[in-house]
């Protein structure tokens, strides 16, 4: 694994973080908060790692998908209650508190979007 700063992905990361923060602050419920936010968070995490890591886009995307699924399944076992963090608003916001199949779908669709975009970019560089 090689490390090198990629300014493009860093800018994407910062922009997505701002969007996610605005969603968290201003939208308390609804499709954008619960589904689009989950879709974007996968892209946010992916772009964060791509900001520093030179590796296959496929490997990074799949790693992010596994990570997000892992976090979602921790919600299924009530990890916040097990760690006595159910009243910590920041941790609850970051990790979530309820397991939802729709979140897994959003993470998967976000990953598919990453792969499709990166594949197109990769093909442009090759040809």
PENOR-V382595 format. One record per pair of residues at least 6 apart in sequence whose ideal C-beta (glycine too) atoms are under 7 Angstrom apart, sorted by the first residue. I is the first residue (numbers start at 1). J is the second residue. D is the distance in Angstrom with one decimal. If there is no record, write none. Layout:
((I	J	D) (I	J	D))
This chain:
((1	53	6.0) (1	55	5.7) (2	54	4.1) (3	52	5.5) (3	53	6.3) (4	54	5.3) (5	51	6.7) (5	52	6.4) (6	50	6.1) (6	51	5.4) (9	47	4.8) (9	50	4.1) (9	51	4.2) (10	51	4.2) (12	47	4.3) (13	44	6.3) (13	47	4.5) (13	48	4.7) (13	51	5.5) (16	40	5.9) (16	43	6.1) (16	44	4.1) (16	47	6.3) (17	44	6.2) (19	40	6.4) (20	37	6.3) (20	40	6.0) (20	41	6.3) (20	44	6.1) (23	32	6.2) (23	33	5.9) (23	37	4.9) (24	93	6.1) (27	33	4.2) (35	102	6.3) (35	106	5.2) (38	103	4.9) (38	106	3.7) (38	107	6.2) (39	106	4.5) (39	109	5.9) (39	110	4.5) (40	110	7.0) (42	64	5.9) (42	65	6.9) (42	68	5.7) (42	107	5.1) (42	110	3.3) (42	111	5.7) (43	110	5.4) (43	113	7.0) (43	114	6.0) (45	64	4.9) (46	60	6.2) (46	61	5.8) (46	64	4.8) (46	114	5.3) (49	60	5.2) (49	64	6.9) (50	60	6.1) (53	60	6.5) (57	118	4.0) (58	115	6.7) (61	111	5.4) (61	114	4.8) (61	115	5.6) (64	111	6.9) (65	107	6.1) (65	108	6.9) (65	111	4.5) (68	107	4.4) (69	104	6.3) (69	107	6.6) (71	95	6.1) (72	99	6.2) (72	103	5.4) (72	104	5.9) (74	95	7.0) (75	96	5.3) (75	97	6.3) (75	98	6.0) (75	99	4.4) (76	99	4.0) (80	86	4.5) (80	91	6.7) (80	92	6.4) (80	95	6.7) (80	97	5.8) (85	91	4.9))
